[in-house]
Amino acid sequence: MNTHIIEVNQANFQAEVIQQSHQRPVIVDFWAPWCGPCRMLGPILERLANEHNGRFRLAKINSDQNQPLAMQFNVRGIPAVKAFVNGRVVDEFVGAQPEPNVRQFLQRVLAQMPNATPAQPKPQTAVPNTPQARLQKAKELLRQGNGREALRHLPTSDTGEADQLRPLAQFLVDVGDGRLTGPNINIANMIQKREYAGAMYGLLMEINGGGNGRARPVMLGLFALLGDQDATVRAYKQQLPVL
């Protein structure tokens, strides 16, 4: 969590949401740990909060632990996202949404703040000129959990490491956009948090289960990202079934 993303409960709701919404929009995310769609939507909201760098505040409320708040705002299903401006709800949606829809929602909300100017996300990073520089930048972005930007940087002329990393980057994009669900959400979240051992364990379970054809390429992408000298990579390479 940071200054743009906070945990809110019954005790601090008035100060952190209602009062703060007179200064900038506050997006409230009602969620619960057991909710799969919540785990899919949460990283999108958090990434956009960081991207907009203070244009709005993201307040996360565990609905199980704050049922009076959930009842007060008529939360009947989660994830439930409500936008507060000047102390009142001005827009909302229920259920996991793909990132383009969430961006449109934010644009509507930001436009309702007095003297608001159009949202200005951080500009896309410039793509380096050489294939090697592009590859290194893509690796840096993948370590940050940014699959979309990593895809932009991966060189197309490289049929080695870049081809190994591309399924990993696309996997993060597809989970973020809601095209992949189930165990993929937890695996992607762990990758974005750099909890690589947990992510590899989840991928190995998917590979051994035989029902997830993308798990093996994603695992190989993590191997390429971390390198053969990484202890976790060495351990999981020994456990990876031979095709």
Buried (B, 14 or more C-beta within 10 A) or exposed (E): EEEBBBEBEEEEBEEBBBEBBEEBBBBBBBBBEEBBBBBBBBBBBBBBBBBBEEBBBBBBBBBBEBEEBBEEBEBEEBBBBBBBBEEEEBBBBBBBBBBEBBBEBBEEBBBEBEEBEEBEEEEEEEBBEEBEEBBBBBBBBBBEBBBBBBBBBBBEEBEEBBBBBBBBBBBBBBBBBBEBBEBBBBBBBBBBEEBBBBBBBBBBEBBEEEEBEBBBBBBBBBBBBBEEEBEBBEEBBEEBEEE
